[in-house]
Amino acid sequence: MRPDAAGKVPCGSWHRSWRGDGPRSARAFIIAVMLTRRGALRVPQITALFWLLKLLSTAMGESTSDAMVRLLGSIPAVLAGFALFVLAMVIQLTRQHYVAWSYWLAVGMVGVFGTQCADVLHVAIGVPYIGSAALYAVCLAIVFFTWWRIEGTLSIHRIDTARREIFYWATVVATFALGTATGDLTAVSFTLGYLGSAVLFAVVIVVPALARWRGWLNPIAAFWFAYVVTRPLGASLADWIGKPVASQGLGVGDAPVAGGLILAMVVLVIYLSVGRTDVIDEA
């Protein structure tokens, strides 16, 4: 299975190689990732619409995870979340360049699975929220350090190889898990409630924007700072709208909130796919 003159893997060859079981399928996936076109960017342009979709994905991940647990039970929900996460990552990592629908599908499934990773530590194992937040902060620091040591940059504008993309998605998973644990920490352990937590993180997210504007923070640090904070902000808003009134929520329900957020994301992703306003010029 060789790339053509444009650096792309022929579609028919990919599908023929994918059929099969065990090692053969694994080899096909690895080959497809390795043959993604070097130099092609795998992430979107950072615009206001990017941040809106990121916020929607964080809220969607929280509400969808909770709805799945109510519908399926804890263990089946986590297994289903993991399976969807793996499927989304396989699709994303085998694209030749940035594709809106596959990118945001991956972000959405990271949102669901990242929520479950944080919840499992607390609910199933009994780790306090401050402990899970600290653990995921360490995990994120390790991913950042390893990425920087190997690649020499943490810039998302340089995600143009398979290895850098893998570092990028490892970072995204860590930020979602950290953000979930941090939101639960402020809402439950610090007793701010969902609305109080949302207000807190809405204020905090202004910090990187202000620091960048004043020149106190470089663009890479400002981006990742904001990226982490959008998670607890979106999750707190989703919980506030979906949770029962007895739990300081509005009582709309997790499933309706999840459905509405998924629909909003689909509409925006279709808009991006048609308009291609978030595609970075690689010339």
C-alpha positions in Angstrom: 0.0 0.0 0.0 1.9 3.0 -1.3 1.0 6.7 -1.4 0.3 8.2 -4.8 2.0 11.3 -6.2 0.1 13.6 -3.9 1.2 11.7 -0.9 -2.1 10.0 -0.3 -2.9 6.4 0.3 -5.3 4.9 -2.3 -8.7 4.4 -0.7 -9.2 0.9 -2.2 -5.8 -0.3 -0.9 -6.6 1.0 2.6 -9.9 -0.8 2.8 -8.4 -4.1 1.4 -5.7 -3.9 4.0 -8.1 -3.1 6.8 -10.1 -6.3 6.4 -8.7 -9.1 8.5 -8.3 -9.8 12.2 -5.7 -9.3 14.9 -2.1 -8.4 13.9 -3.0 -7.8 10.2 -5.6 -5.1 11.1 -3.2 -3.6 13.7 -0.4 -3.4 11.1 -2.8 -1.8 8.6 -3.8 0.9 11.1 -0.1 1.6 12.0 0.8 1.8 8.3 -2.1 4.2 7.6 -1.0 6.5 10.4 2.7 6.4 9.2 1.7 7.2 5.6 -0.4 10.3 6.5 1.0 13.1 4.4 4.0 14.7 6.2 3.7 18.4 6.3 -0.1 18.4 6.2 -1.7 20.1 9.2 -4.1 18.0 11.3 -5.7 20.8 13.4 -8.0 23.7 12.6 -7.3 27.4 12.6 -8.0 28.9 16.0 -11.0 31.2 15.6 -13.9 32.2 17.8 -15.8 29.3 16.3 -13.1 26.9 17.4 -13.5 28.1 21.0 -17.3 27.9 20.8 -17.1 24.3 19.5 -14.5 23.4 22.2 -16.9 24.8 24.9 -19.8 22.8 23.4 -17.7 19.6 23.3 -16.8 19.9 26.9 -20.4 20.4 28.0 -21.5 17.6 25.6 -18.9 15.2 27.0 -20.1 15.8 30.6 -23.8 15.5 29.9 -23.4 12.5 27.5 -21.2 10.6 29.9 -23.8 11.1 32.7 -26.7 10.2 30.4 -24.8 7.0 29.4 -24.3 6.0 33.0 -28.0 6.4 33.8 -29.0 4.5 30.7 -26.4 1.7 30.6 -24.9 1.5 34.1 -21.4 2.5 35.1 -19.3 -0.4 33.6 -21.2 -0.7 30.3 -21.1 3.1 29.9 -17.3 3.3 30.4 -16.7 0.4 28.0 -19.0 2.0 25.4 -17.2 5.3 26.0 -13.8 3.7 25.5 -14.9 1.9 22.3 -16.3 5.1 20.8 -13.1 7.0 21.8 -10.9 4.3 20.1 -13.1 4.4 17.0 -12.9 8.2 16.8 -9.2 8.2 17.2 -8.7 5.5 14.5 -10.7 7.6 12.1 -8.9 10.9 13.0 -5.3 9.4 12.9 -5.8 8.0 9.5 -6.9 11.2 7.8 -4.4 12.7 5.4 -4.9 16.3 6.7 -7.4 18.3 8.8 -11.0 17.3 8.2 -13.6 19.1 10.3 -16.0 16.2 11.0 -13.3 13.7 12.0 -11.4 16.2 14.1 -14.5 17.3 16.1 -15.8 13.7 16.3 -12.5 12.9 18.0 -12.7 15.9 20.4 -16.3 15.0 21.3 -15.4 11.4 22.1 -12.4 12.6 24.1 -14.9 14.7 26.0 -17.0 11.7 26.9 -14.1 9.3 27.7 -12.2 12.0 29.6 -15.2 12.6 31.8 -15.4 8.9 32.5 -11.7 8.7 33.3 -12.1 11.3 36.0 -15.4 10.0 37.3 -14.1 6.4 37.6 -11.3 7.4 39.9 -13.7 9.1 42.3 -16.8 6.9 42.1 -15.3 3.5 41.6 -12.0 3.8 43.4 -12.9 6.5 45.9 -10.1 8.9 45.1 -11.1 12.4 46.3 -11.5 15.1 43.7 -8.4 16.9 44.8 -6.4 13.7 44.4 -7.7 13.0 40.9 -7.1 16.7 39.9 -3.5 16.5 41.1 -3.0 13.1 39.4 -4.2 14.4 36.0 -2.2 17.6 36.4 0.9 15.5 36.8 -0.1 13.4 33.8 -0.6 16.6 31.7 2.8 17.9 32.8 4.5 14.7 31.8 2.9 14.7 28.4 3.9 18.4 27.9 7.4 17.7 29.0 7.8 14.6 26.8 6.3 16.3 23.8 8.6 19.4 24.2 11.7 17.2 24.8 11.1 15.2 21.6 9.6 17.7 19.3 11.1 21.0 20.6 7.7 22.8 20.4 4.2 22.6 21.9 2.7 24.7 19.1 -0.5 23.4 17.6 0.4 25.2 14.4 3.2 22.6 14.0 1.0 19.4 14.2 2.1 18.2 10.8 3.4 14.7 11.5 1.9 11.5 12.9 4.0 11.6 16.0 3.2 15.2 16.8 -0.5 14.5 16.3 -0.3 11.6 18.8 1.3 13.9 21.3 -1.5 16.5 20.6 -4.3 14.0 21.3 -2.5 12.6 24.4 -2.5 16.2 25.7 -6.2 16.7 24.8 -7.2 13.6 26.7 -5.2 14.8 29.8 -6.7 18.3 29.6 -10.2 16.9 29.5 -9.6 14.5 32.5 -8.0 17.3 34.4 -10.7 19.8 33.7 -13.4 17.3 34.7 -11.8 16.6 38.0 -11.1 20.3 38.6 -14.8 21.2 37.9 -16.0 18.5 40.3 -13.5 19.8 42.9 -14.8 23.3 42.9 -18.5 22.4 42.6 -18.6 19.6 45.2 -15.5 19.7 47.4 -15.3 23.5 47.6 -19.2 23.6 47.6 -19.4 26.3 45.0 -22.1 24.4 43.2 -22.4 24.1 39.4 -23.4 27.7 38.7 -20.7 29.1 41.1 -18.1 26.9 39.4 -19.2 28.1 35.9 -18.9 31.7 37.0 -15.5 31.0 38.6 -14.1 29.4 35.4 -15.7 32.1 33.2 -13.6 34.6 35.1 -10.5 32.4 35.1 -10.6 31.9 31.3 -10.2 35.7 30.8 -6.8 35.5 32.4 -4.9 33.9 29.4 -6.6 36.3 27.0 -5.7 39.3 29.2 -2.1 38.0 29.8 -1.6 37.4 26.1 -2.9 40.9 25.2 -0.6 42.5 27.7 2.4 40.4 26.5 2.8 38.5 29.8 2.1 35.1 28.3 3.3 33.6 25.0 0.7 32.4 22.5 1.4 28.7 23.1 1.0 28.9 26.9 -2.0 31.1 26.6 -3.7 28.6 24.2 -3.2 25.6 26.5 -4.2 27.6 29.6 -7.5 28.5 27.9 -7.9 25.0 26.5 -7.7 23.4 30.0 -10.1 25.9 31.5 -12.8 25.5 28.9 -13.3 22.0 30.2 -14.5 22.8 33.7 -16.4 25.8 32.4 -18.4 23.7 29.9 -18.9 20.8 32.2 -20.2 23.1 35.0 -22.6 24.8 32.6 -23.9 21.4 31.4 -24.3 20.1 35.0 -26.1 23.3 36.1 -28.6 23.0 33.2 -29.1 19.2 33.4 -28.9 18.3 37.1 -32.0 18.2 39.3 -33.1 21.3 41.2 -32.3 19.4 44.4 -28.7 19.3 43.2 -28.6 23.0 42.5 -29.4 22.5 38.8 -32.2 23.6 36.5 -33.6 20.1 36.2 -33.6 19.8 32.3 -32.0 16.4 32.4 -28.6 15.0 31.1 -30.0 13.3 28.0 -31.9 16.4 26.6 -28.9 18.6 27.3 -26.6 16.1 25.6 -29.0 15.9 22.6 -29.2 19.6 22.2 -25.4 20.0 22.4 -24.7 17.2 19.9 -27.2 18.9 17.5 -25.5 22.3 17.9 -22.1 20.7 17.2 -23.3 18.9 14.1 -24.7 22.1 12.7 -21.5 24.0 13.3 -19.3 21.2 11.9 -21.4 21.1 8.8 -20.9 24.8 8.4 -17.2 24.5 8.8 -17.1 21.5 6.4 -18.9 23.5 3.7 -17.2 26.9 4.3 -13.7 25.6 5.2 -13.1 28.8 7.1 -11.0 27.0 9.7 -8.6 25.3 7.2 -5.1 26.6 7.6 -3.4 27.5 4.3 -0.5 25.1 4.0 1.1 27.0 1.1 
